Amino acid sequence: MSPELIFVIILAVVFDFLNGVHDSSNIVATMIASRAFRPQTALALTATAEFLGPFLFGVTVAKTIGEEVAQASALNLDVIVACLIGAIVWNLLTWFFGIPSSSSHALIGGIVGAVLAGAGFDAIKLQGLGKVVIALFTSPLIGFAAGFLITRLIYFLARNATPDVNWFFKNGQFVTALGMAFSHGTNDAQKTMGIITLSLVISGNIPGFQVPFWVIIISASAIALGTALGGWRLIRTLGGKFYKIRPVHSFSTQLTSGIVILTASVFGLPVSTSQVVSSAIIGVGSSERLGKVRWTVAQEIVTAWFITIPASALFSAGIYWLITLLK
């Protein structure tokens, strides 16, 4: 491997690690806020499930990211470096300010900005990019609707239950949290796998797009480690700023998010865990009453969703320009 390829792999692992730090809040925030698990227990459980996710559910999303967004023949490693640095910078900025923006959006924006700057518009596969963007922007709407409906169904089924039903919602989160963590590891770790495998193809180290086993290992490990360390700023945002989360809210949010993310993964659609979980939390709260949700916080998060792709694209394009200037 060339030094530049090794540098690309290191950057990809750093992005994956930060993705874990960034998105750990999405998985554990509600179970911590509802007092179902202690914080360290929740993070350890989630990290383990996230590591196992890619091994259990395949690498379909990795192929979407690596094969369907840009023409590999028109790319070089400088483009991938610029893409990853742009996404990393945006993730660090949003982490610092406690904004649960989307690592997936940041990566897609990074790819688009760097490819446009380095290889031109013809290198973009519009059909594949459209598929990715549609998945990213419709998944939160589906998360909201599913959270709303599933919570209504749960309340209907538990309408004659005693207060002891909270024991079920509290302890049942062991299953729903595992399911959501598996789905997150399956979807998000694969994005890094796709970038690393694409870099191996570009550099001629492998003949075609086939994810090597060692790439799965390091990608799953990096996101699991990031999750284990936790993103406490974002946990506070998702765990308490929307409304006071009780066990039933946490159970419903995790069930909804796990179903949406895992379904997307099976079809090879990269979605944003941040978007899906945030919108599911809002949908769950709205199912009780619209006034329950602090909509100003939701508005800030939605704004971050929409600016992430253009912001990370501009970062990546600027970084590519600097790279070519320095060479």
TAUR-V856010 format. One record per backbone hydrogen bond with DSSP energy under -0.5 kcal/mol. NH is the residue of the N-H (numbers start at 1). CO is the residue of the C=O. If there is no record, write none. Layout:
BEGIN
nh->{NH & NH}
co->{CO & CO}
END
This chain:
BEGIN
nh->{6 & 7 & 8 & 9 & 10 & 11 & 12 & 13 & 14 & 15 & 16 & 17 & 18 & 19 & 20 & 21 & 22 & 23 & 24 & 25 & 26 & 27 & 28 & 29 & 32 & 33 & 34 & 35 & 36 & 37 & 42 & 43 & 44 & 45 & 46 & 47 & 48 & 49 & 50 & 51 & 52 & 53 & 54 & 55 & 56 & 56 & 57 & 58 & 63 & 64 & 65 & 66 & 67 & 68 & 68 & 71 & 72 & 74 & 75 & 79 & 80 & 81 & 82 & 83 & 84 & 85 & 86 & 87 & 88 & 89 & 90 & 91 & 92 & 93 & 94 & 95 & 96 & 97 & 98 & 99 & 100 & 101 & 103 & 106 & 107 & 108 & 109 & 110 & 111 & 112 & 113 & 114 & 115 & 116 & 117 & 118 & 119 & 120 & 123 & 124 & 125 & 126 & 129 & 130 & 131 & 132 & 133 & 134 & 135 & 136 & 137 & 138 & 139 & 140 & 142 & 143 & 144 & 145 & 146 & 147 & 148 & 149 & 150 & 151 & 152 & 153 & 154 & 155 & 156 & 157 & 158 & 159 & 161 & 165 & 166 & 167 & 168 & 169 & 170 & 171 & 172 & 173 & 174 & 175 & 176 & 177 & 178 & 179 & 180 & 181 & 182 & 183 & 184 & 185 & 186 & 187 & 188 & 189 & 189 & 191 & 191 & 192 & 193 & 194 & 195 & 196 & 197 & 198 & 199 & 200 & 201 & 202 & 203 & 204 & 205 & 206 & 210 & 215 & 216 & 217 & 218 & 219 & 220 & 221 & 222 & 223 & 224 & 225 & 226 & 227 & 228 & 229 & 230 & 232 & 235 & 236 & 237 & 238 & 239 & 240 & 241 & 241 & 245 & 245 & 249 & 250 & 251 & 252 & 253 & 254 & 255 & 256 & 257 & 258 & 259 & 260 & 261 & 262 & 263 & 264 & 265 & 266 & 267 & 268 & 269 & 270 & 271 & 273 & 276 & 277 & 278 & 279 & 280 & 281 & 282 & 283 & 284 & 285 & 286 & 287 & 288 & 289 & 292 & 293 & 294 & 295 & 297 & 298 & 299 & 300 & 301 & 302 & 303 & 304 & 305 & 306 & 307 & 308 & 309 & 311 & 312 & 313 & 314 & 315 & 316 & 317 & 318 & 319 & 320 & 321 & 322 & 323 & 324 & 325 & 326 & 327}
co->{2 & 3 & 4 & 5 & 6 & 7 & 8 & 9 & 10 & 11 & 12 & 13 & 14 & 15 & 16 & 17 & 18 & 19 & 20 & 21 & 23 & 23 & 24 & 25 & 28 & 29 & 30 & 32 & 31 & 31 & 38 & 39 & 40 & 41 & 42 & 43 & 44 & 45 & 46 & 47 & 48 & 49 & 50 & 52 & 52 & 53 & 53 & 54 & 59 & 60 & 61 & 62 & 63 & 63 & 64 & 123 & 70 & 71 & 72 & 76 & 76 & 77 & 78 & 79 & 80 & 81 & 82 & 83 & 84 & 85 & 86 & 87 & 88 & 89 & 90 & 91 & 92 & 93 & 95 & 94 & 98 & 99 & 101 & 102 & 103 & 104 & 105 & 106 & 107 & 108 & 109 & 110 & 111 & 112 & 113 & 114 & 115 & 115 & 120 & 121 & 69 & 124 & 125 & 126 & 127 & 128 & 129 & 130 & 131 & 132 & 133 & 134 & 135 & 136 & 138 & 139 & 140 & 141 & 142 & 143 & 144 & 145 & 146 & 147 & 148 & 149 & 150 & 151 & 152 & 153 & 154 & 156 & 158 & 162 & 163 & 164 & 164 & 165 & 166 & 167 & 168 & 170 & 171 & 172 & 172 & 173 & 174 & 175 & 176 & 177 & 178 & 179 & 180 & 181 & 182 & 183 & 184 & 184 & 185 & 187 & 188 & 188 & 189 & 190 & 191 & 192 & 193 & 194 & 195 & 196 & 197 & 198 & 199 & 201 & 200 & 200 & 208 & 212 & 212 & 213 & 214 & 215 & 216 & 217 & 218 & 219 & 220 & 221 & 222 & 223 & 224 & 225 & 226 & 230 & 231 & 232 & 233 & 234 & 235 & 236 & 236 & 237 & 239 & 243 & 246 & 246 & 247 & 248 & 249 & 250 & 251 & 252 & 253 & 254 & 255 & 256 & 257 & 258 & 259 & 260 & 261 & 262 & 263 & 265 & 264 & 268 & 269 & 271 & 272 & 273 & 274 & 275 & 276 & 277 & 278 & 279 & 280 & 281 & 282 & 283 & 285 & 285 & 289 & 290 & 242 & 293 & 294 & 294 & 295 & 296 & 297 & 298 & 299 & 300 & 301 & 302 & 303 & 304 & 305 & 307 & 308 & 309 & 310 & 311 & 312 & 313 & 314 & 315 & 316 & 317 & 318 & 319 & 320 & 321 & 322 & 323}
END
